[in-house]
Amino acid sequence: MKTKVFFLCLCFAAFLLSFRPAPADAAYRIYLKNGTVIEGIGSYRRTDKEITFLYSGGEVGIPLSGIKKIEEYTPSEGEAIKSEEAPEPAVTKPAPGKGPEAPSISPESQKLLNADLNRINGRLAQIQLDEDKYQKMKNDLQQIKLRIEVLFENGRSRAISAGKSPIEANQQYQQFLNPDERQWVQLNFIKKQQLEAQIKEMEDKVIGPEKSEKGRLLSQKRQIEAQLKGPQSGQPPAAP
């Protein structure tokens, strides 16, 4: 009987030691390889495949393969006390005749990945709106240039019919337009200058930076989709 009680005590002590409680004025910050950071973790428990902790009223389990590092910090100051690189998950040898078993993803991990995926899709949608706006501005500019060209050809043709040389016709074409046409030429030239300035500013401040951002977001999206799809399809998730 004493031997049995002693064995149960050892098991209970080992269970308690598997938890990593934070000091009274400290907490843990978990960095995932996909860029997500989870803060305010009071304690966590690590096995050879994942870590588990309480978060938002429930227990969350995250595979070690998706964790970059775990950092202990002081909540009142926000400064890190120490950090711990996530250990490599234990490798289980497959049974003879079987391939490697795909790691499982807990429901909470799927929830976090889906939240990241929604955030990325939302940003990609905003970038697409900016690209559509940019393309519309370029189309409008092309139409304005076409109207200016038509008015120029009309005035030039009339000038040549009036006996002007080609050089004189090019220089004096507006004099052979009616008042409405001359007003259209002036308005279109003003609009052309405004659109060219707006397009240049958008290229420098929006389209250029968003082009590289879009590439990064698409890469992250593929990685998350592979992680979500991997266990169900029997394929291991892609490395972030």
C-alpha positions in Angstrom: 0.0 0.0 0.0 2.8 2.4 0.9 4.5 1.6 -2.4 1.3 2.5 -4.4 0.9 5.8 -2.6 4.5 6.7 -3.2 4.2 5.9 -6.9 1.0 8.1 -7.2 2.8 11.0 -5.5 5.7 10.7 -7.9 3.2 10.8 -10.9 1.5 13.8 -9.5 4.8 15.6 -8.9 5.9 14.9 -12.5 2.6 16.3 -13.8 3.0 19.5 -11.9 6.6 19.9 -13.1 5.5 19.6 -16.7 3.8 23.0 -16.3 5.9 26.2 -16.7 4.3 28.7 -14.3 5.4 32.3 -14.6 6.6 34.4 -11.7 4.0 36.6 -9.9 4.9 39.6 -12.1 5.7 37.7 -15.3 3.9 36.1 -18.2 4.8 34.3 -21.4 4.7 35.5 -25.0 4.5 32.8 -27.7 5.8 33.6 -31.2 4.4 31.4 -34.0 6.3 30.8 -37.2 3.5 32.4 -39.3 4.1 35.7 -37.5 1.3 35.6 -35.0 2.2 36.6 -31.4 0.1 35.3 -28.4 0.6 37.3 -25.2 -0.5 37.1 -21.6 0.0 33.4 -21.1 0.3 32.6 -17.4 1.7 29.1 -17.8 2.0 26.4 -20.3 2.7 22.7 -20.5 4.9 21.1 -23.1 4.9 17.5 -24.4 7.1 16.0 -27.1 4.7 17.2 -29.8 2.9 20.4 -28.6 2.4 22.9 -25.9 -0.9 23.5 -24.2 -2.1 26.5 -22.2 -5.3 28.3 -21.1 -6.4 31.1 -23.3 -9.7 33.0 -23.6 -11.4 30.6 -21.2 -10.3 27.4 -23.0 -7.3 25.1 -23.4 -5.3 25.7 -26.6 -2.9 23.2 -28.1 -0.2 24.3 -30.7 2.2 21.8 -32.4 5.9 22.5 -31.7 6.5 22.6 -35.4 4.5 25.9 -35.6 6.3 27.7 -32.8 9.3 29.9 -33.3 10.1 30.8 -29.7 8.6 31.3 -26.2 9.5 34.5 -24.4 9.0 35.3 -20.7 8.3 39.0 -19.9 7.0 41.4 -17.3 3.5 42.6 -18.2 3.8 45.8 -16.3 6.9 46.8 -18.3 6.5 44.8 -21.5 10.2 43.9 -21.5 11.4 40.4 -22.1 13.1 38.6 -19.1 14.3 35.7 -21.1 13.3 33.8 -24.2 13.4 30.1 -25.2 13.7 28.8 -28.7 11.1 26.2 -29.3 12.6 22.7 -29.3 12.2 20.5 -32.3 9.3 18.1 -31.9 10.1 14.5 -31.2 10.3 12.4 -34.3 8.2 9.2 -34.2 9.5 6.5 -36.4 6.8 5.1 -38.7 5.7 1.5 -38.4 7.3 -0.8 -41.0 5.6 -0.4 -44.3 4.0 3.0 -43.5 5.0 6.5 -44.4 5.4 9.3 -41.9 2.2 10.2 -40.0 0.9 13.7 -40.7 0.8 15.9 -37.5 -2.6 16.9 -36.2 -3.8 20.5 -35.8 -5.9 21.3 -32.8 -9.2 23.2 -33.2 -7.7 26.2 -31.5 -4.7 26.2 -33.8 -7.1 26.0 -36.8 -9.0 29.0 -35.4 -5.8 31.0 -35.2 -4.7 30.0 -38.7 -8.1 30.8 -40.1 -8.0 34.2 -38.4 -4.7 35.0 -40.0 -6.1 33.8 -43.4 -9.1 36.1 -43.1 -6.8 39.0 -42.2 -4.6 38.3 -45.2 -7.6 37.9 -47.6 -9.0 41.2 -46.3 -5.7 43.1 -47.0 -5.4 41.4 -50.5 -8.9 42.6 -51.3 -7.9 46.2 -50.3 -4.8 46.0 -52.5 -7.0 44.8 -55.4 -9.3 47.8 -54.9 -6.2 50.1 -55.1 -5.0 48.3 -58.3 -8.5 48.7 -59.9 -8.5 52.4 -59.0 -5.0 52.8 -60.5 -6.0 51.0 -63.7 -9.2 53.2 -64.1 -7.1 56.4 -63.7 -4.8 55.1 -66.5 -7.7 54.3 -68.7 -9.2 57.8 -68.1 -5.9 59.3 -69.0 -5.8 57.4 -72.2 -9.3 58.6 -73.2 -8.3 62.2 -72.5 -5.2 61.9 -74.6 -7.4 60.5 -77.4 -9.8 63.4 -77.2 -6.9 65.9 -77.4 -5.5 64.0 -80.4 -8.8 64.1 -82.2 -9.2 67.9 -81.6 -5.6 68.4 -82.7 -6.2 66.6 -86.0 -9.5 68.5 -86.6 -7.8 71.9 -86.2 -4.7 70.8 -88.2 -6.8 69.6 -91.1 -8.7 72.8 -91.2 -5.5 74.8 -91.1 -4.0 72.9 -94.0 -7.2 73.4 -96.0 -6.9 77.1 -95.3 -3.5 77.1 -96.9 -1.2 76.7 -93.9 1.9 74.7 -94.1 2.1 71.5 -91.9 4.4 73.3 -89.5 2.1 76.3 -89.2 -0.9 73.9 -88.9 0.7 72.1 -86.0 1.4 75.4 -84.2 -1.9 77.2 -85.0 -4.4 74.4 -85.0 -6.4 75.8 -82.1 -7.2 79.0 -84.1 -9.1 76.8 -86.6 -11.3 75.2 -83.9 -14.7 76.6 -82.8 -15.0 78.2 -79.3 -16.4 75.0 -77.8 -13.6 72.9 -79.3 -11.0 75.3 -78.0 -12.5 75.1 -74.5 -12.5 71.3 -74.7 -8.8 71.4 -75.6 -8.0 73.5 -72.5 -10.1 71.5 -70.1 -8.6 68.2 -71.4 -5.1 69.5 -71.0 -5.8 70.5 -67.4 -7.4 67.2 -66.6 -4.4 65.4 -68.3 -1.9 67.2 -66.1 -4.0 66.4 -62.9 -4.3 62.7 -63.8 -0.6 62.4 -64.6 0.3 63.9 -61.2 -2.2 61.6 -59.4 -1.0 58.5 -61.2 2.7 59.3 -60.4 1.8 59.9 -56.7 -0.2 56.6 -56.5 2.7 54.7 -58.2 5.2 56.0 -55.6 3.1 55.8 -52.4 0.6 53.0 -53.0 1.1 50.7 -56.0 4.9 50.3 -55.6 4.9 49.4 -51.9 1.8 47.3 -52.2 3.3 45.2 -55.0 6.0 43.8 -52.7 3.5 43.5 -49.8 1.1 41.5 -52.1 3.9 39.0 -52.9 4.6 38.5 -49.2 0.9 38.1 -48.4 0.3 35.6 -51.1 3.3 33.5 -49.9 1.9 33.6 -46.3 -1.5 32.6 -47.6 -0.1 29.6 -49.4 1.7 28.5 -46.3 -1.4 28.8 -44.1 -3.5 27.0 -46.6 -1.0 24.2 -46.7 -0.9 24.0 -42.9 -4.7 23.8 -42.8 -4.9 21.3 -45.6 -1.9 19.1 -44.7 -3.3 16.9 -41.9 -6.6 16.3 -43.7 -4.9 15.4 -46.9 -2.4 13.1 -45.3 0.5 15.5 -46.2 2.7 17.3 -43.7 2.2 21.1 -43.5 4.5 23.2 -45.5 7.3 24.9 -43.5 6.5 28.6 -43.0 
